């Protein structure tokens, strides 16, 4: 499978998608959905779950794709655990607020890089 992480990051960078939508729509074909459905699924997860208080939206998008693509609860959960672990190791956090440095002033990772990372780790699980 050709890597799509740059395509996902570009969707966010162009301002056409939020972080969750960028990941979901990049893998919509593998999830068995059209792009409009992907956008709708990710509408509420821009700026992370709960508007920066929760999990990074790119990770939420990866979880949605895993669930749709695998159609298997155990496989999706195991895959998502791996995605979260790798993301945490690379970026130092999985919570949007921490990644953006809210309260600390220390930005751990820019949003486009978070999207690319989530897409990269998702793709490893989809192979």
C-alpha positions in Angstrom: 0.0 0.0 0.0 1.3 3.4 -1.0 1.7 5.6 2.1 -1.0 8.3 2.4 0.3 10.2 5.4 1.4 13.1 3.2 -2.0 13.3 1.6 -3.7 13.4 5.0 -1.4 16.1 6.3 -2.0 18.1 3.1 -5.8 18.0 3.7 -5.3 19.6 7.1 -2.7 22.1 5.9 -5.0 23.3 3.1 -7.7 24.0 5.6 -10.2 21.7 3.8 -10.4 19.2 6.6 -10.0 19.2 10.4 -7.5 16.7 11.8 -9.9 13.8 12.3 -11.5 14.4 8.8 -8.1 14.5 7.2 -7.3 10.9 8.4 -10.8 9.5 7.9 -11.2 10.9 4.3 -7.7 9.8 3.3 -8.7 6.2 4.1 -12.4 6.5 3.3 -12.0 3.9 0.5 -10.5 1.3 2.9 -13.2 2.1 5.5 -15.9 1.5 2.9 -17.4 5.0 3.0 -17.5 8.1 0.8 -15.7 11.3 1.5 -18.8 13.2 2.6 -19.6 10.5 5.2 -16.0 10.7 6.3 -16.3 14.5 6.8 -19.5 14.1 8.8 -18.0 11.4 11.0 -15.1 13.7 11.8 -17.0 16.9 12.3 -17.0 16.9 16.1 -13.3 15.9 16.5 -11.4 18.9 15.1 -9.1 20.3 17.9 -9.3 16.9 19.6 -12.1 15.4 21.6 -13.8 18.0 23.7 -12.1 20.9 22.0 -8.5 20.1 23.0 -9.3 18.5 26.4 -9.2 15.0 25.0 -7.5 12.7 22.5 -6.0 14.2 19.4 -8.5 14.3 16.6 -6.1 12.6 14.2 -6.1 9.6 16.6 -9.8 9.6 16.8 -10.0 9.6 13.0 -7.6 6.6 12.9 -9.8 4.7 15.4 -12.9 5.4 13.3 -11.1 4.0 10.2 -9.8 1.0 12.1 -13.3 0.1 13.3 -14.8 0.5 9.8 -12.0 -1.2 7.9 -11.6 -4.2 10.2 -15.3 -4.6 11.3 -13.9 -6.6 14.2 -14.0 -5.2 17.7 -11.0 -7.1 19.1 -8.8 -6.4 16.0 -9.7 -2.7 16.0 -9.0 -2.3 19.7 -5.7 -4.1 19.5 -4.7 -2.0 16.5 -5.8 1.2 18.1 -3.7 0.4 21.2 -0.7 0.0 19.0 -1.4 3.3 17.1 -1.8 5.1 20.5 1.4 3.6 21.9 3.5 4.5 18.8 2.0 8.0 18.7 2.7 8.5 22.4 6.3 7.3 22.0 7.0 9.6 19.1 5.1 12.7 20.3 5.2 12.5 24.1 1.4 12.8 24.4 -1.9 11.8 22.9 -4.0 14.6 24.3 -4.5 17.6 22.0 -4.0 20.2 24.7 -0.6 18.6 25.7 0.5 18.4 22.1 -0.4 22.0 21.5 1.3 23.2 24.7 -1.8 24.6 26.3 -0.9 25.6 29.8 2.8 24.7 29.4 3.7 26.9 26.4 5.7 24.0 25.0 4.4 22.7 21.7 5.2 19.0 21.4 4.0 18.6 17.8 2.3 20.6 15.1 -1.1 19.5 13.9 0.0 18.5 10.4 2.7 16.3 11.9 0.2 14.7 14.3 -2.0 13.9 11.3 0.9 12.4 9.4 1.9 10.3 12.4 -1.6 9.0 13.0 -1.9 8.1 9.3 1.4 6.4 9.3 0.6 4.2 12.4 -2.9 3.5 11.1 -1.5 2.3 7.8 0.8 -0.1 9.6 -2.3 -1.7 11.1 -4.2 -1.8 7.8 -1.4 -3.7 5.9 
